Amino acid sequence: MKILLPDTVPLDPALPEGWEAVVVDARAEIPAEHHDAAALVVWGSSRRHLASAAEHLGGLRLVQSLAAGVEGILAAGFGKDVVIAAGAGLHSATVSEHALALLLSLVRRLPESREAQQRHEWSQELGGLQPLHPEGRITTLLDARVLIWGFGQIGQTLAPTLQALGAEVRGAARSAGTRAGVEVIAEDTVLQTLPEVDSLGNNLPATEATRGVVGREVLAALPDHALLVNVGRGATVDQDALREALEAGTLGGAALDVTEPEPLPAEDPLWDAPRLLITPHAAGGRPVGADERITRNLQALEGGGEILHVAR
């Protein structure tokens, strides 16, 4: 049995007996000599690569993505008998780390400090004696009220760190309850909750239901000092509404690691919005535990066990 590994990331999974691994170009069509592959690992793979796999790998049983999102794989046309597994959880540590960095950058006003440094200016506004909780601005995570909308593995990884820094953290998901020791509210109550939120973390996936969900109504419901951090998907935010809120001063600041489209065109006015920090989809990009996930799901495939994070 053969598994095809992408050349976009170094991988060395422990394989079940009788399996062999072959590294292939993730940007090119699958070579004819590997059309007998039974499993395919996807990471940074081109549409051409996926289409070739869907067309030619007649004995394919498993497509293992190392990304949490599998929209491109689902659209490639794989047969219904092919199991498609997502890489959910492989980016929880790195994405939560980046989300924390973005939030702290906004809270501690690092972009403004960088601008002052470029002007060679020792800003009295940014330093010196300051109140802990000034009116109209959040400058510390101590007692900050943080809501993480889309409380999956990334949110559950990030929440304890925020709590350790003194924040009051709640999650929002489809149904209310408690997850990982954190109170979770139902997403249909988010709008009513937003006036009490200092920072909104957007970890939502891109679906028809979430497209543009962080729009004018949501942004208007937040306090004027509130911060928005998006490490979910760019399509979930109405970027025109976000820019308008920042320009009007009705949002304290925002940090986006994802935009719609990507890359964000150089002429897009969003670049110049005030109090906005943009990073180029840099939160993930480095799956953690990929080898172990591949091994685990191959073993499940062979033994008839449960394959983790089946997307279809």
N, C-alpha and C positions, 0 to 999 in steps of 0.2 A: 504494500500500500504506500502511496506517495502523498506527501503534503508539500505544497508550494509555499515558500516563505518569501516575503518581499525584501528587496535590497535596500529599502528605505530606513531600516532599523536593524541593528545587530540582534539576532535571535538564536537561541540554542536550547530549545525545549527538549525535555526528556521524552522520548517517543515510546509508545507501546511496542512490544515485540512484533517484528514484521513490517514496521513502518520505516520509510526513509524520507529525509528532508532534502529539498532542492531549492536553492535560492534563485529567484527569477527577477527580471527587470519589471518593477511595478508600474512603469510608464509605457511598456510595450505589450504587444499581443503575446499570448502564451505560445511558446515554441511547440511545434507539432509533437516532438518527442515527449512532451509532458502532458499531453491531452488525456493521459490515463490517470491523472491525479484524483484522489478521493477527497482531499481537503485543501482549502485555500485560505491563507491568512492575508488580510487586507489592511494596508496602512499606507496612506498617501498614494493610493493606486489611481491611475487615470481611468477615465470613462472607456477609453480604448481597451485597456487591460481587462476591466470588468466585463465589457461586452464580449471580448474574446473568450473569457472564461465561461460566461453563460452559454455561448454558442458551441464551444468545442469540448468542454469537459463533461462528456456524457456520463461518466461514472462518479461525478461529484456528489458527495454526501454532506459536507459541512463547509460553510463559509464563515470563518472566524474574523470578525472585525476587531481591530484594536482601538477603534474610536467608539464613543458612546452613541453617536448618531449613525444610522445605517440607511439614510434616505437614498443615497446614490447606489448602494448595493441592491436595495429593493427595486429600484428603477431599472436595473441592468437586465432583467428578464430571466433570472434563474428559475429553473423548474420548481414546481410546488413540493417535490420530494426532497429538495435541498434545504437543510437546516441552516438558517442564518442566525448567528449569535453575535450580540453586541459586546463591545468592550467596556460596558458599564463598570465603574469602580476603578478602572485602571488609571484614571486621571484625577481621582478625588483629592489626593494629597497635593499634587502640584497646582491644580486649579484653585483649591481652597487657599493655598499659600499665596497665589497671585491675587485672589480676591481680597485677602487680608492686606496685602501690600497696597492695593488700590485704595481701599478704605482708609488706611492709616495715612496715606499720602494726602488724601482730601482733608481728613480730620486735622492733621498737623500742618496743613497748608504748605506742603513741600513744593508744589508747582509755583506758588507765589514766592517762596524763598529762592527757588532757582532763578526766577525772573529778576529778583532783587540782586542776586549774585552776579548775574550778567550785566547789571547796571552798576556793579561795584558799590552797592548801597546796603548799609547796615540798617535794616528796617526796624524802627522803633515800634511799628504796628505789629510786626510779627514776633518780636522778642520782648524781653524785659518783663516787668510785673504785669500779670494778667489775671482776671477772674477765672475760676475753674469752669464755671458755666455761664459765659456771657450771654446776654440777651440777643436772640436772633442768630446764633451761630453754635455749631457743635465743634468743640475743640479737643475733646477727649472721649474715649470709649467708656470711661467711668460713668456708670448709670445711663449710658446711651441705650435707647430703645431700638433694637434691630429686628427687622422682620425679613426672613429669608423666604422668598416666594419661589416654590419649586424645591421642596425639602427632601431631596433624594440623598444619595451617598455623599455628594459634594457638600451639601448643606449640613449634613450630619457630621461630616469631618470638620467643617469650619466652626460650627456652633460652640464646641467646648473651648476652643482657643479664644473666641470672642468673649465667652463667659469668664475665662480666666483673666482677661483684661478688664473685667468689670462691667461688661455690657449685659443688658437684659435681652435675651434672645428668644424669639418665637419663630416657628415655621408656618408656612401656609401650603396646603396641599388639597387634594380633592376632598378628603374627609378629615374631620377633626379627630384629635386624640393625642397621644404622647408617643414620640419617636425618639429613641436614643436619649431619653430623659428630658426631652424638650417639649414644651407645649406646642401643639400644632393646631392652627385654626383652619376651618374649611375655607377654600378659596372664594366661595360665594359671599364671605363676610369680609374679604380683604378691604373693599372700598370703605366700609364703615370703620375699619381699624386704622387706616392710613393717617388720619389726623393725629394719632398718638405715636407716630413712628418718626424716629430721628434719622434712620438709615434703612433704605429698602434695597435688599440684595435680590437681584433678578437672576435666578438659575433655571428659568423655564426653557423647555425644549421648543423647537419650532414645529408647530402644528397649525392646522386651520383655525383651531380654537384660540391659539395664543398669538396669532399674527396681529401685531400692533396693539396688544392688550395693554401695554404700558403707554397709554396715550394721554390725551388732554384731560380726560376725567380722572384718571389715576394721578397724574402729576398735579392737578388742581387740588386733589384731596390731601396731598402731603403738605406739611407745614413749610413755610418759606425757607426755613433753615435746613430742611432735610437733604440728605445725600442719596444718590442713586448709583449703585454699582451693578453693572451687567456683565456676568461671565457665562450667561446662558447662550442665547442665540440673538443675532442682530435683528432678525425679523420680528421679534417680540416687542420691540420698542418703536413707537412712532417718532422718528428722528426729527421731523419738522416740529412736532409738538415739544420735543425735548429742547431743541434749540430756542424756540420761542419762550419757553419757561425760564431758561438760563438767561436769555437776553432781557426778559422782563423782571428778573430778580425774584421770581416766585419759586425758585428751587435753589438750594444752597450750593449745590455742585453735583457733578456726575463723573463717573469713570466708566469707560466702555472698553472691554477687550474684544468685543464683537460688534460688527456693523452690518448694515444692509445697503449696498452690496459689499463684498470683500474682494479685493482691496477697496477701501473707500476712495473714490476718485479725488484727485488733487484739487479739483475745482469745487468740491462739495462744500457748502457754507458751514457745515457742521464743524469742520476743522477749526474755525475761528470763533466758535461759541465761547463765551466767558466761563471760567470756572469748570472747564471740561478737560479731562485727562483721557487720552486715547492710546491704547496699546494695540499692536497689530496681531490680534488673536494669538497671544503669546502665553496664555495661562496653561494650556496643556502642551501638546506637541511632544511629549516624552512619556509614553506609557510605562507605568510601574507595575511589575508583576506579570508582564506579558507571557513570558515563558511558562510560568506556573498555570496561567489561564489556558494556554494552548494545550498543555499536558493534561490538565483536568478535563477539558472538554473532549479531547481525543479518547481518553480512557472511558468517558461516559458514552461516547459514540460507539466504541468497541464493545462495551459491556452492557449496553442498554440502560445506562443510568441517566440521571437528570443532567442535561446540558445547561450550563449557567447562562442566564440572560438571553434566552431565545427570543429573537425579534419576530420570527415567522416560522 
